[in-house]
Amino acid sequence: MESNIKKLEDDVMVLLRWIANVFIIILIIIFLLNYLYDFDSNYIFVGSLTFIAILLMLPSAKGLSFLFPVAMIVVGITVLLFTGEPIEEWLPLFSNNMTLIILILFVPVLALPLGIGKYNIEIEKILIKLSSKPGFLYSGITTTLFILGSIINLGSLSVIHAVTDNNGFPKGFLGRAYTRGFTSAIICSPFFASVFLIINTLDIPVGKFIMYSFSLGVLQLLISNMWFNVKEKRNITFSVIETPVEKVRRDKVIALLFILSILIIIILISERIIPGNMSIMITVIVCIYSLVWSLFIRKAGEFFRRLYSYLSYIVPGKVNEVLLFLTAGFFSGAMIKTDLGGGMQGIFMKISNVSVFLFIFTVIIVTSLLAFIGVHQIVTITFFLASINVVEIGISNLVFALTLTCSWSLSTLLSPITAVNLISSTLLHTKVTHLIKWNYQFAIILICTYSIVIYGFHLL
């Protein structure tokens, strides 16, 4: 009897995920049509559909990934009831971050031609060749994650782990390399929804932002490698399994770097000459580029087969990220209606009157500490974006954006609930708390370093 009930529950969940999957794809199509033809200018219809999509996806989320979206919806609705906002003002708020959802769901399509063309195999060969030299291997893993993570997001962790798994590398070594390499990409990549949430809200051109944020990402890589080689390497014991490896095809590695560089150049040029929403434009560019890439390597059929499989697994594959960003958009829109922003603004104005450096440091440390105790950084940063007027604080939008993206990166290192730590802990069969323990000293160094460097940008 119990087994029959369990089977029925599983069947219902599978059906619900299928419905949610189809619904979110239809929602994206309707949203894009409305973006082009403006048949729902107030976003009441689209917002209503987005709310239904959230309800359909919630059963697929677990633990804090379920609780945070529910909490943001409940708090947001409570605020809107308290402020007396009519329901027609509520519904559009649910679609606030829909452009970011499109980015989250379709940027990973770039991983398809990467795998189809077997470029990842050459990456594997390079890392295996470095495996007998821990310092070089650490540098190789973090740099590769910085590059691939910037393009294919969380999928880069699985690509790298397929290489390092079963090679006898200590978990402490891999845990440090995975999280630090990936979080360096979070600071600067235009393919991350977190970056677009910040620069879209603050109305900063992608090219201008990358000029500064890229240097911060590289700085994190350099500090990470220095800290590992000087402080940590001697405390980690290696017992490497020797693996024979074929010769690396340099032409394929160079081709991959060239392909990714051209993509970035196309995006930066497009931003200057094509008007419109940048996150939608990047999504379109990525999809077309992935198809052209697949056509170039004569694997278009395989590309479409894998694309179909990927789109069939949006729920639960991306459900946590989608829920967090959708409900954060609603939460942010609701909080703007309150006077809490004025109180927050007053506090930070007093801090900035003492020192702009102290303001930057406070934003980073508050976001990191809240993440450490389990408050997802999307909640904190969304609230900061909705509450802080940088003109009154006396800093530029760019400096504030750099502060927030660095805060996001550091929070990812320290949070027990971020996708990077959860995926890394699963791949390495270790506890999330171990990852945080391995990274907290490094995070403290970065908090101080970023505060100083961003303050230097402010003075320029």
Residue, then its C-alpha position, 0 to 999 in steps of 0.5 A: m500500500e505504502s509503495n503504491i502511494k509513493k509511486l503515485e506521489d512520484d508520478v504526480m511530481v513528474l507530471l507537475r514538473w512536465i507541466a511547469n517545464v512547458f509552462i515556463i517555455i510558453l511564458i518566455i515566448i509570450f514575454l518575448l512577443n510582448y517585448l516585441y509587440d507590446f500587447d500587454s504594456n502594463y505586464i498584468f497578463v504576463g505578471s499573472l502567468t509568471f505568478i502561476a509559473i512560480l506556483l507550479m515550480l515551487p513543489s520542485a524546490k527543496g529546503l531553503s531553495f523553497l523557503f526563500p522564494v516563499a518568504m519573499i512572496v509572503v513579505g512582498i504581499t504583506v508589504l503591498l497589503f500594508t501600503g494599500e497597493p491595488i492588485e493590478e499594481w502587484l502582478p507586473l512585479f512578478s515579471n520584473n526579472m523575466t529578462l534575467i530568467i531568459l538569460i539564466l535558461f539560455v546562456p548554458v546552450l553555449a555548453l552544447p557545441l563545446g561538448i559536441g565538438k569535444y573541446n572539453i577533451e583537450i581541456e582534460k588533457i591539459l589538466i591531466k598533464l599538470s596533475s603531478k604539479p599541485g601548484f600548476l594544477y591549481s592554477g589550471i583548474t581555477t583559470t579554466l573555471f574562470i574562462l568556462g564559468s564565465i561562458i557556461n556558468l555552473g556547467s563548468l564545474s561538471v566539465i572540470h570534475a569529469v577530469t579531476d574525479n578518480n585521480g586521487f586529488p584531495k577534496g580540500f584541494l579541489g574544493r578550494a580550486y572549484t569555488r575560488g575559480f568559479t566565483s572569480a567569474i561571478i564578478c565580471s561575466p556578462f553571462f551571469a544573471s547576478v551581474f545583469l541584475i546589478i548593471n541593469t538596475l543601475d543602468i551601466p553599459v556592459g563594456k564599461f562595467i567589464m573594463y573594471s570588473f575583469s581586473l577584479g576577477v583576475l585579481q581574485l585569481l592571482i590572490s587565490n593562487m598566491w594564497f594556495n602556493v604560499k599558505e595552503k599547499r604544504n598542508i595538503t597531501f597528494s597521492v596522484i594516480e598516473t593517467p596516460v594522456e594523448k598529446v594536446r591538440r593545440d589547434k583545438v585549444i586555440a580555436l576554442l579561445f578564438i571562438l569565445s573571444i569572438l563571442i565577447i567582441i560581438i556582444l560588446i559591439s552589439e551593445r553599442i549599435i543595437p538598442g534594447n534590453m541587453s540581457i535579451m540581446i545577449t540571449v539571442i546572440v548566444c543562441i544564434y552563435s551556438l547554432v552557427w558554431s554547431l553548423f561550422i563543426r557540422k553537428a547541427g543535428e546533434f545540437f538540436r537533439r541536445l537542445y531538446s533534452y536540455l529544454s525538457y529538464i529546465v524544471p527541476g534543473k534550473v528551478n532554484e535559480v529561476l524561483l530565486f530571481l523571479t521572487a526577488g524581483f517581486f520582493s524588490g518591487a514591493m520594498i520600493k513601495t515602503d519607507l524602509g529604503g529611506g531608513m536604509q539610505g539614512i544609515f548608509m549616508k551616515i557611514s559614507n559621511v565618515s568614509v566612502f571606503l567604510f561604506i564599500f567595506t560595510v556593504i561587502i561585509v554585511t552581505s557576506l555575513l548574512a550569506f554566512i548565516g543562510v540569507h541568500q545574497i539575492v535578498t540582501i543585494t536586491f534590497f540594497l539596489a531598491s534602497i540606496n541612492v548612490v547620488e546622495i551617498g556620493i559614489s558613482n553607479l559603477v563603483f556601487a555595481l563593483t561593490l555589489t558584484c564583489s559582495w555576491s562573489l564573496s557571499t557565494l564562497l561563504s554561503p551554505i545554500t548557494a548553488v556553487n557550494l551545493i554542487s561542489s559538495t555533491l561532486l566531492h562527497t563532502k559537507v558544505t561546511h567543509l568548503i566554507k571552512w577551507n575558504y573563510q580565511f581567503a574570503i577575509i583577505l578578499i573583503c579587505t582587498y576588494s574594499i581597498v581596490i574599489y575605493g581606489f576606483h572611486l578616487l580615480 
